[in-house]
Amino acid sequence: MNEVKRVAELLQERNRVDSALSACIRRPALTGHLGDWIAAQIFGIELEQGAKGVDGRLADGRTVNVRWNLKRDNLLDLRDGGPDVYLVLSGPKALAGSSRGATRPMVIDAVYLFDAAAVVAELRTRGRKVGVASSVREEVWEAAEVYPRHNPSFALTGEQREFLALFAS
């Protein structure tokens, strides 16, 4: 029964933290909303209000869907007729095996920018499904990485890199 009490105490603490986060971002403190807010602040994304499948626009006008995956398992939720690009904030690369005994902290170890049409075309060429939890090849993830590695297709400023480093594990 001591574990039940401890879990209840920790959840009360978590609720206080979530309430403080919600006050900052003006949305529920869920991973999706937090990821959208963080990406908007760091990358200057103009967030849409209620648009389905599109979270906002980059400064160059491209539509973007932001994802914050707490682990990188090479899965990406895609949709036909979706945004121009997917911006994925990602935690550490997933290890094979059970999640028993593991934690999944809210950290950002890497950022990826995928051209939506190119990813969908690559999946279709391989006969793979496009939708929830689409399996994207390792090479495609590596090519899309814009942080911590430098990627000339989406160059980050020193300030953006410093802000992202605040969320590292």
Secondary structure, 3 states (H helix, E strand, C coil): CHHHHHHHHHHHHHHHHHHHHHHHHCCCCCHHHHHHHHHHHHHCCEECCCCCCCCEECCCCCEEEEEEECCECCEECCCCCCCCEEEEEECCECCCCCCCCCCCCCCCCEEEEEEHHHHHHHHHHCCCCCCCCEECCHHHHHHHEEECCCCHHHCCCHHHHHHHHCCCC
